[in-house]
Amino acid sequence: MDPFTVLVLSLSFLLLLSLWRQKTERGKLPPGPTPLPLIGNFLQIDVKNIQKSFTKLSKVYGPVFTLYFGQQPTVVLHGYNAVKEALIDHGEEFSGRGRIPFLDKNFNGLGVIFSNGKIWKEMRRFSLITLRNLGMGKRSIEDRVQEEAQCLVEELRKTNGSPCDPSFILAYAPCNVICSIVFQNRFDYKDKDFLNLLKFLEENTKILSSPWIQENCNQELKYTLENLAVIVNDLFGAGTETTSSTLRYALLLLMKYPQVTAKVQEEIDRVVGRDRSACMQDKSRMPYTNATIHEVQRFIDLVPNSIPHAVTRDVKFRNYLIPKGTTVIVSLSSVLHDSKEFPNPETFDPGHFLDGNGNFKKSDYFMPFSTGKRVCAGEALAQMELFLFLTTILQKFKLKSLLPPKDVNITPVVNGFSSVPPPFQICFIPV
């Protein structure tokens, strides 16, 4: 046979083999759109608005459906009931971590966030014990956050009320809190090593905000300096960029909705006053401020799909059979924007977390840090930082926008791994 005929026959065979494999697998997996050979469902997903694509697909195939990224099947969980059933009711089976190939070179399955199996369990346990020994969860951490909040305020004063992009400044404080925990020392905001660290973390976030795929994982347990370095990197990555991005988005939303800002500042004046520093004991007496911070986290949907999970063994789920190692995407966005729990979910409204008497109202649907066994270990610290940093800023400054509220753009620049707020200018006017 001539080379062209051989090539055509070979390609035909590969296509038929691909179709046969997908048909065999799909008999066990949840339903989903028919994938194309080799490329799967890539053409059926809008990478610029993945959440919209997932919502459309869930209306056709239900809250649990299968997509193919290339030839690898991925199960998507959409909506509170499916997410709760998987991550809480079947927490152990869904506690694996799906792989993100372009991160493999840097993390190699080590650390806490991107590790699996025995490595993950051992490193998470080690990290939690070590962090507690270093003061996490104790009064000393609150003191450090309060100290850093005052340093942040002083840095903002240096802008002299002039328009500025607060992105980098707002990263100083949460990064220094992690520094004080890990290194038992904070850094001056002009320290070159400190600034280089922040630039590195910012670049990581930009990379993670692009579309991604998954694959298999190495299970070898490693207590090495490399593993410890990855754990520290996890702490800085999860503890700096997420908090600073949330703070940036909070300020943007407060400029967009000045009536909310006025209510928060009135509550701060009434409960905290202008002279003393806010503390965590104030939080229970500040329901509107607490509701506003929760609504910021709900509305911005910082990590729309969490970090990919994977099933740790063959699992029967809602009458489907999901094979061990299958990647699972958890749509946190579908929970945070559930219209039954949060009326008009696309509208920014602190009332979503207030009852009829103006008291703070908890919600099981509040999952910005995910839920279950893979819930963010730093959730308590992040909530403390958001409350103390934002309260201190609003205690000391009036926020002035360069644009009328109606013209303030709050649409995220990218919506892949994380929702990054658009760049903006703001004036911090001392009060």
N, C-alpha and C positions, 0 to 999 in steps of 0.2 A: 504493500500500500504506500501511496505517496504521503509525504509529511503532513500535508494539509488535511487529508482524510483522517490520519491518526490523531491530529489535533482536535478535529471536530468530534470524533468518537470519544476521545478522552474527556473533553468538556461535557459532552452529553452524559457520559457515565457519572461524572462528578455531580452534575445537576440532579440526576435521578437519585443518586445516593443521598444527596442533601435533602431532597424532598421526602425520601423514604424515612430518613432519620427523624426529620421534623414531624412527620405524620405519626410515627411510632411514639415519640415523646409526648405529643400533644394529646394522645389518647388518655394520658394519666394527669396531665397538668390542667390548670384552669383554662377556660376558653380565652380566645383573643383573636385579633386580626390575622389573616393568613400571611405568613412571612414570605418574602421573596427569597429565592435560593441565594446563599452566600451572604447577602447583605441584611437579611431579616426584615425588620419593620422600620429601619432607619428613615425611609422616605415618608412614613406615615406619622412621624413625630416632628412637631415644630420645636426645634432646639431653642428658639428664642422665647417660647412660651410653653414649656413642658407641662406646666400645671393645667393649662387649657386643654392640651391634648389628652392628658390623663382623665380629666373630667368628662370629655366627650366619649372616650373609650369606656369609662365606667358606666355611662348611661346605656351603652350598647351591650356590654359583656358582664356587667355587674361589678361589685366592689372588689372582687379578686379576679384579676385577669393576667394573661401571659403575653409578654412581648419578647421578640428576639432581637438582640443587638449583635449583628453578625449571625453566627450559628448557635449562640449561647442563649438559652431561655432565661428570662427574668420575670419573676412574679411580682405584680404591683398590688399593694394594699391601699385601698382608697376609702376614706370615711372612718369615723370613730369606731364603729362596731368591729370592723375588720382589723383595724390597728390594735385595739384593745385585746381582741381575741387572740391575735398572734403574739404580740409583745408581752402581754401580761398573763393571759390564760395558758399560753403555750410558750412562755418566756424562754425556757431552756432550749427548746427546739429552734427558736428563731434568734438565738443569741450569737450566731456566727457573724463574721464580718466579711462582706463582699469585697473583693479586691478591686483596686483602682490602679491599672497597669502603670500609668505614668508616675505614680508615687512609689512604685516598688523599688526603684533604684535608690531612693532616699531612705525609705523606712524598712524595706526588706522583711515585712511581716513582724517587725519588732514594736516595742513600746506598748501603749494601751489602746489608742484609738483605732489603729489599723491592724492589730494583731488578732489571732484566733486561738481557739481551743485552750490548751494548757498554758501556752505563753500568755494569752490574754488574762486568764483567771489568776495566774501567779503575779503578773505585773500590775494588774488592777489592785489586788490585795496589798502588794508591796507599796504601791503608790499611795493608797488611802491611809495605811498605817504610818508611812513616812510623813505625809502631809499633816496628819493629826499630831505627830510628834513635833512637827515644826510650828504648830499653833493653829492649824486649820480648825474652824469651828469653835475657837476659844475667843475670849474677850480681847486678847492681844491682837488678833487679826482685825477686829473692828477698829482698834486704836490706830493700826497702820493705815487702814482705809481712810479714816478721818484725817490723819496727818497728810496723806496724799491728796485728799480733797482740797485741803488748804493750799498745798503747793500748786495744784492745778489752778485754783482761783488766782493765785499770785501771778502765774504765767499768763492767764487770760487778761489780767490787769495791764500787762505790758503792751497789749494791743492798743491801749489808749482809746478804746471806743471806735477804732478805725475798722473798716471792712476787712475781714480775714476769712480764709478757708480753715476751719477748725480741725480738719481731718487728722493732721499729725499731732497737734497739741492734745487732742482727746485720747490719743493712743498712749501718751506719756504715763498717765496715772495708772490704768490697769496693768500696764507692763511693769511698772515699778512695784506694784503690789506683789506680782509674781516674783520679781527680783528679791523682794524683802523676805518672801517665804523660802525660795530656793537658795539664795545666797546670804540670807540674813542681813541684807544691806540694800538700801535704795541708791539710785544714781542721780546725779545732777542732770537736769534736762538738756544740758549742753555737752554732756560727756560723749566723746566720739564713739566709743564702743557701744554705748546705750543707743545712740542714733543709728548706728549700723545694724543693730539687732532689730530695731523697729522697721527699717527699710526691708530687711530680709523677711520679716513677718508679713509686711504689706504685699511684697511680691508673691509670697506663698498664697495669699488670699486671692490675688488676681488669677493665678494659675488654677486654683480650685474652683473658680467661677466659670470654668469652661465645661462643655459636655464631656462625659466619661463613659467607660466600659469596665467590666470585671473579669476575674479568672480564679484559678485555684490558689491554695495557700500551703506554705511549709509549716509543719507542726513542731519542729525541734525547739526545745526549751533552751534559752540562752540567757545566763546571768553574766553579761559582759559590759564593758565600758560603752560599747556601741549601743547596747540595749538601754542603758541608763541615759545616754545622750539623746536617744529617741524619745524616752519618757519626758525628759526636760523639754525637748522640742514640742511634744504634745501639750505640755502645760502652758508654754508661752503661746503656741498657736491657738489653743482653745480658750485661753484666759485673757488674751490681749485683743486680738482682732474682732472677736465676737462682741465683746463688751464695748469697744471703741466704736464699732459700726452701729451698734444699738444706740449709743449716746449720740452719734452724729444724726441718725435718723430721728431720734427723739427731738433734738433741737430743730430739725427741719420741719417736723410735724407741728411743733409748738409755734413756729413762725407762720405756718399755714393756718393754724387754728388759734388765734390770739385769745379767744374767749376761754379756751381750755387753760392756756397759760395763766390768765388772770385768776382763775379759780384755784389753780395749784399754788400760785404765789400768795393768794389770800390765806390759804390754809397753812402755808409755811409761816407767814407772819403771825398767825393766831396761835399756832402750836409751838413753834421753835423760836420765833422772834428774829431780831437782826443781830444779836450779840453773841449768842452761844452757838456751838456746832451742833448740827443735827446728829442724832444717834438712833440706833435700831429700835430702841424703846418707843421712839416717836411714831414709828410706822403704824402701830395699831390705832393711833389717834388721828391718822391722816388718811382716811379711806379714799378720798378723791385723788390724792397724789399716788397712792398705791394702785388704784384702778387705772390711772393714766399710764403708769409705767407698764402694767400688765397689757393694756390696750396697745401701747407702742409695740411690745413684743409680739402680740397676736397679729396686729395689722401688717407689720413689715415682713413677717414670715421669713426670718433671716436665713434659715436652712430649710427650704421647702420640702425636700425629700429625705431629710436626715442623711446620715452616711449609710451607704448600702449595707444591708444585712445579708446573711446566708443561713440556710438551715443546716443544723449540725448533724442531722441524721434524716433518713427517709421519714417523712411525716404525713399522716393523713389529716388534711385540713379542709373542712367543709366538703367532704366527700371527694376531694381531689387528693392525688398522691404527688407530693413534691419531693423529688429525689434529693438525697444528701448533697450539700454543696451548691444547690441552686441559689442564685442571687435573688434577694428580695428588696424591692424598693418600697419604702414606707412614705406615703404622701402625708406628711405632717400638715401641709397646706390645706388638704381637704378637711382636716379636723379643726384647724384654727379658723377656717372660713366656713364652717358649717352654719347654714342659714337658720336651722331650727334652734341651735344653742345661742347663736349670735345674730339677731335680726339685722338685716342690711349689713352683711359681713364685710362688704367692700367699702364701708363708711367708717372713718375713724371716730370712735365714740367711747369715751371712758365709761359710759353708762352700761356697756356690756358687762362690766364687773361691779355694778352697784345694784343693790336691791331697791325696793320702793321707798325705803326709809333713808337711803343715802349711805347705807353701810356697805363695806366691801363684801363682794360675793365671789366665793371660790367657784371654779369650774373644772370638772374632770377633763374637759376638752382643751385645757391650757397645756399644750405640749411643745413649747418652743425648744426645750432641751431633750426632746424625745421622751420615751417612757420605757419601763421594763428593765431588764438586766443591763442594757446598754445606755441607760439614761446618763446624761453628762454628770460626771463626778463633781464638777465644780459649780453646779447649779446654785447652791446656797451662797457661795462667794460672789458669783455673778449678780445675784439678786441684791446682795448687800452693797456691792459697788454701784449698781445702777441707782439704788435709792439714795445713798449718801452722796455720790458725785452729782447727780441731777438736782437733788434738793439743795446742795451747797451752791451750785451754779445759779439756780433760780433765787436763792436767798440773797446773793451778792450782786446780781446783774439783771438788767432789763434787756431782753432780746430784741434787737432791731433788725428787721429785714430790709434788704435793698429794693425789694419788690412788693407790690400790694399782695396781700394774702392769696387772692384768687389766682395770681400769676406764679406762685411758688410751685415749682415742679417737684413732686414726690415720687415719680416713677423710677424704679431701680434701673441702673445702667445695664446690668446683666442679671439674668435669673437662671443660672446654672446650678452650681453647688450651693452658692449663697447669694442672697439679695443684697447688692451693694448700693448704698444711697448715691444719688447723683451729686456731683460737686456743687457747692453753693458757697456764697459769701454771707457773713453774719457780723453784726456789731454787738459787742458786749459792753453795755452802758452801765457803769457802776451806780448802785443805788445807795 
